[in-house]
Amino acid sequence: MNKQTLLQILHQFVPDLSIESANVNHVGWDHDILFVNDELVFRFPKTEMVRRHTERELALLKALRKAGPVLLVPHCQELRDASGRIVAIYYPIVKGKSLSTIQPEDLLFNENNAKLLGKFLSTLHSISASQIESINFTIHTQDYWEKFYTAVQKGIFPHLPKEEVKLVSQTFTSFLERNREKTGTKTWIHGDLSADNIIFNEENGVINGIIDFTDSQYGDPAFDFAGFYWDYGPAFTRQVLHHYQGIEPSERLYERVRDFYGLQPVFHELLYQLKQGQPVNWPTALNKFKLLRK
């Protein structure tokens, strides 16, 4: 939706809201995002599926705030139509900058930030299953990963040399075989804990918030460490895990991150670029994947 349409919706549902400035962010995959007065974030779900995920997100955030996370999370309110359907959710902006805009040197080897992230995930992953409705909701099913691999084979393999196809195939087939055994524990996870969704306070050099729980689900806790591995590497991932207290030993989580979860973000990005018709530098597309896989 364009800016004018979003503003019309706000005027309809919150007529008393004084809007002095409004900026649209179309980067989000799941929502149209409107920043109002540099104080409020309004997120408008793009599809019915995202609306359902948003309901679950609201329930998880409520439970998480009760558990007392060490980092700020959105304190959401919702706008609903006459039938009870979510039109948008909104919350005060979590002050700071997205970690994706910060140079890695500002984060790496920062023990305080690693401790904060480790403690935050310890709290999130400890939330009781009974606190959230639809407990069996899981995006990352075996079928999900098999379909993802099929998409990679169809969309990405034709552009890769044989040696890279073999390397990627080994990574996926090994993971899919282990995943069928379902040996790991499940917890409530953020589901998209990338640098984009981690908020950093430039004044004191400390992470102070986590946003966008749209992909939250009941799944493998190791998945929440994938972004650390992909964005900042093995050393920082181990730092975070050192401060993590979960049901499963940290080393077992790390192995799943190292062998698959921390490598798969590149394929999501490549498939998205192909879908959007964006150019891809295929000779270098998997350089980081190959480096981290060693």
C-alpha positions as CSV (number, residue, x, y, z in Angstrom):
1,M,0.0,0.0,0.0
2,N,1.2,3.5,-0.7
3,K,1.6,6.2,1.9
4,Q,-1.7,7.9,1.2
5,T,-3.7,4.7,1.6
6,L,-1.9,3.9,4.9
7,L,-2.7,7.4,6.2
8,Q,-6.4,7.0,5.2
9,I,-6.5,3.8,7.3
10,L,-5.1,5.6,10.3
11,H,-7.5,8.5,10.0
12,Q,-10.3,5.9,10.0
13,F,-9.2,3.9,12.9
14,V,-7.4,6.5,15.1
15,P,-9.0,9.8,14.1
16,D,-7.6,11.6,17.2
17,L,-4.0,10.8,16.3
18,S,-2.2,14.0,15.3
19,I,0.2,13.2,12.5
20,E,3.0,15.7,12.0
21,S,5.2,13.5,9.9
22,A,4.9,10.1,8.3
23,N,7.4,8.0,6.4
24,V,6.9,4.7,4.7
25,N,9.3,1.7,4.7
26,H,8.6,-0.8,1.9
27,V,11.6,-2.9,2.7
28,G,9.7,-5.4,4.9
29,W,8.7,-8.7,3.3
30,D,5.6,-9.2,5.5
31,H,4.3,-5.7,6.3
32,D,3.9,-2.2,5.0
33,I,5.5,-0.1,7.7
34,L,4.7,3.5,8.5
35,F,6.7,5.6,10.9
36,V,4.6,8.4,12.5
37,N,6.0,11.5,14.2
38,D,9.3,9.6,14.7
39,E,7.6,8.1,17.7
40,L,5.3,5.3,16.6
41,V,5.7,2.3,14.2
42,F,2.6,1.0,12.4
43,R,2.8,-2.3,10.7
44,F,0.2,-3.4,8.2
45,P,0.1,-7.1,7.3
46,K,0.4,-7.7,3.6
47,T,-1.4,-11.1,3.6
48,E,-3.9,-13.1,5.6
49,M,-1.1,-15.5,6.6
50,V,0.9,-12.6,8.0
51,R,-2.2,-11.6,9.9
52,R,-2.4,-15.0,11.6
53,H,1.3,-14.8,12.4
54,T,0.8,-11.4,13.9
55,E,-1.8,-12.8,16.3
56,R,0.7,-15.3,17.5
57,E,3.4,-12.5,17.7
58,L,1.2,-10.5,20.0
59,A,0.6,-13.4,22.3
60,L,4.4,-14.2,22.5
61,L,5.4,-10.6,23.1
62,K,2.9,-10.4,26.0
63,A,4.4,-13.6,27.6
64,L,7.9,-12.4,26.9
65,R,7.3,-9.0,28.6
66,K,5.9,-10.9,31.7
67,A,9.1,-13.0,31.8
68,G,11.2,-9.8,32.0
69,P,13.6,-9.8,29.0
70,V,16.9,-7.9,29.5
71,L,16.3,-6.1,26.1
72,L,13.5,-4.0,25.0
73,V,10.8,-5.6,22.8
74,P,7.8,-3.9,21.1
75,H,4.9,-3.1,23.4
76,C,2.2,-3.6,20.7
77,Q,-1.4,-2.5,20.4
78,E,-3.6,-3.5,17.6
79,L,-6.1,-1.9,15.3
80,R,-9.0,-4.3,14.4
81,D,-11.9,-4.0,12.0
82,A,-15.6,-4.7,13.0
83,S,-15.0,-8.4,12.5
84,G,-12.0,-8.5,14.8
85,R,-9.5,-8.9,12.0
86,I,-6.2,-7.2,12.5
87,V,-5.7,-4.1,10.3
88,A,-2.4,-3.1,11.9
89,I,-0.3,-3.3,15.0
90,Y,1.6,-0.4,16.4
91,Y,4.1,0.4,19.2
92,P,6.6,3.1,20.3
93,I,9.8,3.1,18.3
94,V,12.6,1.1,20.0
95,K,15.2,3.9,20.0
96,G,18.5,3.2,18.3
97,K,19.8,2.0,15.0
98,S,19.4,-1.4,13.3
99,L,22.6,-3.5,13.8
100,S,22.7,-3.9,10.1
101,T,23.9,-0.3,9.8
102,I,26.7,-0.7,12.3
103,Q,30.2,-1.9,11.3
104,P,30.9,-5.4,12.7
105,E,34.0,-4.0,14.6
106,D,31.6,-2.2,16.9
107,L,30.0,-5.5,17.9
108,L,32.6,-8.3,17.7
109,F,34.4,-9.3,20.8
110,N,32.0,-7.1,22.9
111,E,31.4,-9.4,25.8
112,N,28.6,-7.2,27.2
113,N,26.5,-7.5,24.0
114,A,27.1,-11.2,23.8
115,K,25.9,-11.6,27.4
116,L,22.8,-9.5,26.7
117,L,21.9,-11.6,23.6
118,G,22.6,-14.8,25.4
119,K,20.4,-13.9,28.4
120,F,17.6,-12.6,26.1
121,L,17.4,-15.8,24.2
122,S,17.6,-17.8,27.5
123,T,14.4,-16.0,28.6
124,L,12.7,-16.2,25.2
125,H,13.4,-20.0,24.9
126,S,12.2,-20.6,28.5
127,I,8.6,-19.4,27.8
128,S,6.2,-22.2,28.7
129,A,4.5,-23.8,25.7
130,S,1.2,-23.5,27.4
131,Q,1.4,-19.7,27.5
132,I,0.9,-19.4,23.7
133,E,-2.1,-20.6,21.7
134,S,-1.6,-22.9,18.7
135,I,1.4,-24.6,20.3
136,N,1.9,-26.9,17.4
137,F,2.5,-24.0,15.0
138,T,5.8,-24.5,13.3
139,I,7.0,-22.9,10.1
140,H,10.2,-24.9,9.9
141,T,8.7,-28.4,9.3
142,Q,10.5,-31.1,7.4
143,D,8.2,-30.3,4.5
144,Y,9.2,-26.6,4.7
145,W,13.0,-27.4,4.4
146,E,12.4,-30.0,1.6
147,K,10.5,-27.4,-0.4
148,F,13.1,-24.8,0.3
149,Y,15.8,-27.2,-1.0
150,T,13.7,-27.9,-4.2
151,A,13.5,-24.1,-4.7
152,V,17.2,-23.8,-4.4
153,Q,17.7,-26.7,-6.9
154,K,15.4,-25.1,-9.4
155,G,16.3,-21.5,-9.0
156,I,19.9,-21.4,-8.0
157,F,21.6,-24.6,-9.1
158,P,21.4,-23.7,-12.9
159,H,23.6,-20.6,-12.2
160,L,26.4,-22.5,-10.2
161,P,29.4,-24.5,-11.3
162,K,29.3,-28.2,-10.5
163,E,31.6,-28.0,-7.5
164,E,29.4,-25.5,-5.8
165,V,26.2,-27.5,-6.6
166,K,27.9,-30.5,-5.0
167,L,28.8,-28.5,-1.9
168,V,25.3,-27.0,-1.4
169,S,23.7,-30.4,-2.1
170,Q,25.8,-32.0,0.7
171,T,24.9,-29.3,3.1
172,F,21.1,-29.7,2.5
173,T,21.0,-33.5,2.3
174,S,23.0,-33.9,5.5
175,F,20.7,-31.5,7.3
176,L,17.5,-33.1,5.9
177,E,18.6,-36.5,7.0
178,R,19.4,-35.5,10.5
179,N,16.2,-33.4,10.7
180,R,14.0,-36.4,10.0
181,E,15.3,-37.9,13.2
182,K,13.9,-34.9,15.2
183,T,16.4,-35.3,18.0
184,G,16.5,-31.7,19.2
185,T,14.3,-29.9,21.6
186,K,11.7,-27.3,20.6
187,T,11.1,-23.9,22.2
188,W,9.4,-20.6,21.2
189,I,11.9,-18.8,19.0
190,H,12.1,-15.4,17.4
191,G,12.5,-16.9,13.9
192,D,14.3,-14.0,12.2
193,L,17.0,-12.8,14.6
194,S,19.1,-11.1,11.9
195,A,21.0,-7.8,12.3
196,D,18.0,-5.9,10.8
197,N,16.0,-6.8,13.8
198,I,18.5,-6.0,16.6
199,I,18.6,-2.4,17.8
200,F,21.8,-0.8,18.8
201,N,22.4,2.2,21.0
202,E,25.2,4.3,19.5
203,E,25.7,6.4,22.5
204,N,26.8,3.6,24.8
205,G,27.7,0.9,22.2
206,V,25.2,-1.5,23.7
207,I,22.4,-3.5,22.1
208,N,19.1,-2.4,23.7
209,G,16.2,-4.0,21.8
210,I,14.8,-6.8,19.6
211,I,12.0,-6.1,17.1
212,D,9.9,-8.0,14.5
213,F,8.6,-11.3,15.9
214,T,6.5,-12.0,12.9
215,D,8.3,-15.3,12.2
216,S,8.1,-16.5,15.8
217,Q,7.2,-20.1,16.1
218,Y,7.7,-23.3,18.1
219,G,10.9,-24.6,16.7
220,D,14.5,-25.4,17.0
221,P,16.3,-23.0,19.4
222,A,19.5,-23.3,17.4
223,F,17.8,-21.3,14.6
224,D,17.9,-18.1,16.6
225,F,21.7,-18.2,16.5
226,A,21.9,-18.4,12.7
227,G,22.0,-14.7,12.2
228,F,24.9,-14.2,14.6
229,Y,26.8,-16.9,12.7
230,W,26.1,-15.5,9.2
231,D,26.5,-11.8,10.1
232,Y,29.4,-12.0,12.6
233,G,31.0,-15.4,12.4
234,P,31.7,-18.4,14.6
235,A,33.6,-16.5,17.4
236,F,30.8,-14.1,18.3
237,T,28.2,-16.9,18.0
238,R,30.2,-18.9,20.6
239,Q,30.4,-15.8,22.8
240,V,26.6,-15.5,22.8
241,L,26.2,-19.3,23.4
242,H,28.6,-19.0,26.4
243,H,25.9,-16.8,28.1
244,Y,23.0,-18.9,27.0
245,Q,21.2,-21.3,29.4
246,G,18.8,-23.6,27.7
247,I,17.5,-27.2,28.0
248,E,19.9,-28.4,25.4
249,P,23.7,-28.1,25.7
250,S,25.1,-25.1,23.8
251,E,27.6,-27.2,21.9
252,R,24.8,-29.3,20.3
253,L,23.1,-26.1,19.3
254,Y,26.3,-24.7,17.8
255,E,26.8,-27.8,15.7
256,R,23.4,-27.3,14.0
257,V,24.1,-23.6,13.5
258,R,27.6,-24.3,12.0
259,D,26.4,-27.2,9.8
260,F,23.2,-25.6,8.3
261,Y,21.2,-22.9,10.1
262,G,24.1,-20.3,9.9
263,L,24.7,-21.1,6.2
264,Q,21.2,-21.0,4.8
265,P,20.5,-17.2,4.9
266,V,22.3,-16.8,1.6
267,F,19.8,-19.0,-0.2
268,H,16.8,-17.0,1.1
269,E,18.5,-13.8,-0.2
270,L,19.4,-15.3,-3.6
271,L,15.9,-16.6,-4.1
272,Y,14.4,-13.3,-3.2
273,Q,16.8,-11.5,-5.6
274,L,15.7,-13.8,-8.4
275,K,12.0,-13.4,-7.6
276,Q,12.4,-9.6,-7.7
277,G,14.4,-9.6,-10.9
278,Q,17.5,-8.2,-9.2
279,P,21.0,-8.8,-10.6
280,V,23.1,-11.5,-8.9
281,N,26.9,-11.7,-9.1
282,W,27.0,-15.4,-9.4
283,P,30.8,-15.9,-9.4
284,T,31.0,-14.4,-5.9
285,A,27.4,-15.3,-4.6
286,L,28.6,-18.2,-2.4
287,N,32.0,-16.9,-1.3
288,K,30.8,-16.2,2.3
289,F,28.9,-19.6,2.4
290,K,32.1,-21.4,1.4
291,L,34.2,-19.5,3.9
292,L,31.8,-20.2,6.8
293,R,31.3,-23.8,5.8
294,K,35.0,-24.7,6.3
